[in-house]
Amino acid sequence: MSKENILCIIPARGGSKRLPNKNILEIAGKPLIAHTIEAALQSKIIDKVIVSTDDKEIARVSKKYNAEVPFIRPDELSTDSATSINVIIHSLDYFKAQGTYFDYVILLQPTSPLRSSDDIGKAFELISDKTSAVVSVCKSEHPPSWMYTLSNESYINKNAEEENTNTPATFYRLNGAIYISKTNDLYKNKSFIGSKTKAFIMPAEKSIDIDTRIDFELCKILLNESN
């Protein structure tokens, strides 16, 4: 079995509902997925960049921008309930069956086009003997103490966090841009999040994860400004 260092997987299924065909919608002069493919290819640390998709048009566009599409993703891994971890394991198993093993795997979602190749490299630098995984985060816009639940009659229920605000704290959220793991640890933990996961902090202006038309239009403005 041959060994390579880093596999980058870009997951892009065709069945987006809130924003149809979002992965190949044009934004700042190119399809959305192209921004992530180019960032991965420009990174100096990644050995192989693949797109895992169930959609032939996404596959065509991905190949046009020089990503590899070694397979079409099975239907059972292309549903709303399919997890990113299962998609990654499927890709790693595919290469293992071909006789190739990777030491590290990087997941880059195409819905985070503001993440750069420099961000990818700096995030990978955080991997060490004591660190099994790295995920990108940004400061949370709202602390938990601002969150409330509502009763069936829409009355606001008091938040228990309100009573514990004497010590100010900074909260962070996953921004969806970068996920890195040692391959052995990912197989074992089936997650990027664990006791040995380190955070790569990104600014809010690079942390938009496109899910709606509003996200898309905001990203378009930021990408056009950066270009």
C-alpha positions as CSV (number, residue, x, y, z in Angstrom):
1,M,0.0,0.0,0.0
2,S,1.4,3.4,-1.0
3,K,1.3,6.3,1.4
4,E,0.5,10.0,0.7
5,N,0.3,12.8,3.2
6,I,-2.9,14.8,2.9
7,L,-6.2,14.2,1.1
8,C,-8.6,17.1,0.7
9,I,-12.3,16.2,0.3
10,I,-14.8,18.8,-1.0
11,P,-18.3,17.4,-0.4
12,A,-20.9,18.8,-2.8
13,R,-24.2,17.0,-3.3
14,G,-26.7,18.2,-5.8
15,G,-29.9,18.3,-3.7
16,S,-29.7,21.7,-2.0
17,K,-33.2,22.8,-1.1
18,R,-32.9,26.3,0.4
19,L,-30.7,27.5,-2.4
20,P,-31.1,25.2,-5.5
21,N,-27.9,24.3,-7.3
22,K,-25.9,26.5,-4.9
23,N,-22.6,24.7,-5.3
24,I,-22.4,25.7,-9.0
25,L,-24.1,29.1,-8.8
26,E,-21.9,31.8,-10.2
27,I,-20.4,34.1,-7.5
28,A,-17.7,36.7,-8.2
29,G,-17.1,35.4,-11.7
30,K,-17.0,31.6,-11.1
31,P,-19.0,28.8,-9.7
32,L,-19.2,28.7,-5.9
33,I,-17.4,25.4,-5.6
34,A,-14.5,26.8,-7.8
35,H,-13.4,29.1,-5.0
36,T,-12.8,26.2,-2.6
37,I,-11.2,24.1,-5.3
38,E,-8.8,26.9,-6.1
39,A,-7.9,27.5,-2.4
40,A,-7.2,23.8,-2.0
41,L,-5.0,23.6,-5.1
42,Q,-3.1,26.7,-4.2
43,S,-2.3,25.3,-0.7
44,K,1.2,24.0,-0.6
45,I,0.4,21.2,1.9
46,I,-2.3,19.2,0.1
47,D,-1.4,16.2,-2.1
48,K,-4.7,15.3,-3.7
49,V,-8.0,17.4,-4.0
50,I,-11.2,15.5,-4.8
51,V,-14.8,16.4,-4.9
52,S,-17.3,13.9,-3.6
53,T,-20.7,14.5,-5.4
54,D,-23.7,12.6,-6.6
55,D,-24.4,15.2,-9.3
56,K,-22.9,14.9,-12.8
57,E,-23.0,18.7,-13.4
58,I,-21.1,19.4,-10.2
59,A,-18.6,16.7,-11.3
60,R,-18.2,18.4,-14.7
61,V,-17.6,21.8,-13.2
62,S,-15.2,20.4,-10.6
63,K,-13.1,18.8,-13.2
64,K,-13.1,22.0,-15.2
65,Y,-11.4,23.7,-12.3
66,N,-8.9,20.8,-11.9
67,A,-10.3,18.9,-9.0
68,E,-10.4,15.1,-9.2
69,V,-13.8,13.3,-9.2
70,P,-12.8,9.7,-8.9
71,F,-16.3,8.4,-8.2
72,I,-19.9,9.4,-8.1
73,R,-21.2,9.4,-4.5
74,P,-23.7,6.6,-3.7
75,D,-27.3,7.6,-3.3
76,E,-27.4,6.5,0.4
77,L,-24.6,9.1,1.1
78,S,-26.5,11.9,-0.7
79,T,-29.5,12.3,1.5
80,D,-30.3,15.0,4.0
81,S,-29.5,12.6,6.8
82,A,-26.1,11.5,5.4
83,T,-23.2,12.8,7.6
84,S,-20.0,14.4,6.5
85,I,-18.1,11.7,8.4
86,N,-19.7,9.0,6.4
87,V,-18.8,10.8,3.2
88,I,-15.2,11.1,4.3
89,I,-14.9,7.5,5.4
90,H,-16.4,6.4,2.0
91,S,-13.7,8.5,0.2
92,L,-10.9,7.1,2.4
93,D,-12.1,3.6,1.9
94,Y,-12.2,4.1,-1.8
95,F,-8.5,5.0,-1.9
96,K,-7.6,2.2,0.5
97,A,-9.2,-0.2,-1.9
98,Q,-7.0,1.3,-4.7
99,G,-3.9,0.8,-2.4
100,T,-3.4,4.3,-1.2
101,Y,-3.5,5.5,2.4
102,F,-3.4,9.1,3.6
103,D,-2.0,10.3,6.9
104,Y,-4.3,13.3,7.1
105,V,-7.7,14.3,5.7
106,I,-9.0,17.8,5.2
107,L,-12.7,18.6,4.7
108,L,-13.4,21.9,2.9
109,Q,-17.1,22.8,2.4
110,P,-17.8,24.7,-0.8
111,T,-20.2,26.9,1.1
112,S,-17.3,28.7,2.7
113,P,-15.7,30.5,-0.2
114,L,-14.0,33.2,1.9
115,R,-11.5,30.7,3.4
116,S,-8.1,31.1,1.7
117,S,-5.2,28.7,0.9
118,D,-3.3,30.6,3.6
119,D,-6.0,29.8,6.1
120,I,-5.7,26.1,5.3
121,G,-1.9,26.1,5.7
122,K,-2.1,28.0,9.1
123,A,-4.8,25.6,10.3
124,F,-2.7,22.6,9.5
125,E,0.3,24.0,11.4
126,L,-1.7,23.5,14.6
127,I,-1.6,19.7,14.1
128,S,1.0,18.2,16.5
129,D,1.7,15.0,18.5
130,K,-0.8,16.3,21.1
131,T,-3.4,17.4,18.6
132,S,-5.4,14.9,16.6
133,A,-7.7,17.4,14.8
134,V,-8.2,21.1,14.0
135,V,-11.5,22.8,13.2
136,S,-12.1,26.4,12.2
137,V,-14.1,28.7,14.5
138,C,-15.1,32.3,14.9
139,K,-16.4,34.3,17.8
140,S,-20.1,33.7,18.4
141,E,-22.2,36.8,17.6
142,H,-24.5,36.1,20.6
143,P,-23.6,34.5,24.0
144,P,-25.9,31.7,25.4
145,S,-27.3,34.2,27.9
146,W,-29.1,35.9,25.1
147,M,-30.9,32.7,24.1
148,Y,-34.5,31.9,25.2
149,T,-37.1,29.3,24.6
150,L,-40.8,30.1,24.2
151,S,-43.8,28.4,25.8
152,N,-46.6,27.0,23.7
153,E,-48.4,30.4,24.1
154,S,-45.2,32.2,23.0
155,Y,-44.3,33.5,26.5
156,I,-40.6,33.9,27.0
157,N,-39.0,31.3,29.4
158,K,-36.3,32.7,31.6
159,N,-32.8,31.6,30.6
160,A,-30.8,29.9,33.4
161,E,-27.6,31.4,31.9
162,E,-28.8,34.9,32.9
163,E,-28.0,34.0,36.5
164,N,-24.4,33.1,35.8
165,T,-23.1,36.2,34.0
166,N,-20.7,37.4,36.7
167,T,-17.7,36.1,34.8
168,P,-17.5,37.3,31.2
169,A,-16.5,34.7,28.7
170,T,-15.8,34.6,25.0
171,F,-17.8,32.0,23.1
172,Y,-16.9,30.5,19.8
173,R,-18.9,28.6,17.1
174,L,-17.8,26.3,14.3
175,N,-17.8,28.3,11.1
176,G,-17.7,25.3,8.7
177,A,-14.7,26.4,6.7
178,I,-11.9,24.0,7.7
179,Y,-11.8,20.5,9.2
180,I,-8.5,18.6,9.6
181,S,-7.8,15.3,11.2
182,K,-5.2,12.6,11.4
183,T,-6.8,9.7,9.4
184,N,-6.3,7.1,12.1
185,D,-8.0,9.3,14.7
186,L,-11.0,10.0,12.4
187,Y,-11.5,6.3,11.8
188,K,-11.4,5.8,15.5
189,N,-13.4,8.8,16.8
190,K,-15.8,9.2,13.8
191,S,-15.7,12.9,14.6
192,F,-13.4,16.0,14.2
193,I,-14.4,17.1,17.7
194,G,-12.7,15.5,20.7
195,S,-10.4,16.2,23.6
196,K,-7.4,16.7,21.3
197,T,-9.1,19.0,18.8
198,K,-7.6,22.5,18.5
199,A,-9.4,25.6,17.3
200,F,-8.2,27.7,14.3
201,I,-9.8,31.1,14.9
202,M,-11.0,33.0,11.9
203,P,-12.6,36.5,11.7
204,A,-16.3,36.8,11.2
205,E,-15.9,38.4,7.7
206,K,-14.3,35.1,6.5
207,S,-16.7,32.8,8.3
208,I,-19.9,33.0,6.3
209,D,-21.4,29.6,5.5
210,I,-23.7,29.9,2.6
211,D,-27.1,28.3,3.3
212,T,-29.6,30.9,2.1
213,R,-29.9,33.6,-0.7
214,I,-29.0,36.2,1.9
215,D,-25.8,34.4,2.8
216,F,-25.0,34.1,-0.9
217,E,-25.5,37.8,-1.7
218,L,-23.4,38.8,1.3
219,C,-20.6,36.5,0.2
220,K,-20.8,37.9,-3.3
221,I,-20.3,41.5,-2.0
222,L,-17.3,40.4,0.1
223,L,-15.7,38.4,-2.7
224,N,-16.1,41.2,-5.2
225,E,-14.5,43.6,-2.7
226,S,-11.6,41.3,-2.0
227,N,-11.0,40.9,-5.8
